[in-house]
């Protein structure tokens, strides 16, 4: 995506609980949009919403049927977010 001019980054969480809010808070001032892909009902999405406190636009891409979220699905979603 960077090669096509889209500025992207990734935060990979090492733990889910307690939610590592400081890992996200340090990047919030420079973020416009956040995508939270997860294979569950959106628990991490809700934590990101709470920590974000309205600073960035947040979208979720979740699945609960056991099917992996393919990288091209993430790319497509991100491209739709930055238009």
C-alpha positions in Angstrom: 0.0 0.0 0.0 2.9 2.3 0.7 4.1 1.8 -2.9 0.8 3.1 -4.1 1.1 6.2 -1.9 -1.1 5.2 1.1 0.6 5.9 4.4 0.0 2.8 6.6 1.4 1.3 9.7 0.6 -1.6 12.0 0.5 -2.0 15.7 0.8 -5.7 16.7 -0.4 -6.2 20.3 1.7 -8.5 22.5 -1.1 -9.0 25.0 -4.9 -8.4 24.9 -5.6 -8.1 28.6 -5.0 -5.9 30.3 -5.4 -3.9 27.1 -2.1 -2.1 26.3 -3.7 1.3 26.0 -0.3 3.1 26.1 0.9 1.3 22.9 -2.1 2.9 21.1 -2.1 6.3 22.9 1.4 7.2 21.8 0.3 6.9 18.1 -3.1 8.5 18.3 -2.0 12.1 17.7 -0.7 11.1 14.2 -3.6 8.8 13.2 -6.6 9.8 11.0 -8.1 6.3 10.6 -7.7 3.0 12.3 -8.7 -0.4 11.1 -9.2 -3.2 13.6 -9.2 -6.6 11.9 -10.0 -9.4 14.4 -11.4 -12.9 14.4 -14.0 -12.4 17.1 -17.1 -10.3 18.0 -15.2 -7.0 18.2 -13.8 -7.0 21.7 -10.5 -5.3 20.7 -12.5 -2.9 18.5 -14.4 -1.8 21.6 -11.2 -1.3 23.5 -9.7 0.8 20.7 -12.9 2.9 20.6 -12.6 3.5 24.3 -8.9 4.5 24.2 -9.3 6.6 21.0 -12.0 8.8 22.6 -13.1 10.2 19.2 -9.6 11.2 18.0 -9.5 9.1 14.9 -12.1 7.3 12.6 -12.2 3.7 13.6 -13.6 0.8 11.5 -13.7 -2.9 12.2 -13.2 -5.9 10.0 -14.2 -8.9 12.0 -15.2 -12.4 11.3 -16.6 -15.1 13.6 -16.9 -18.1 11.4 -13.3 -19.3 11.7 -12.3 -18.1 8.2 -9.1 -16.2 8.2 -9.2 -12.5 7.1 -7.1 -12.5 3.9 -4.5 -9.7 3.4 -6.2 -8.6 0.3 -9.4 -8.0 2.3 -7.5 -5.8 4.7 -6.0 -3.9 1.7 -9.4 -3.4 0.1 -10.9 -2.2 3.4 -8.0 0.3 4.0 -8.3 1.6 0.4 -12.0 2.2 1.0 -11.2 4.1 4.2 -8.8 6.6 2.8 -10.9 7.8 -0.2 
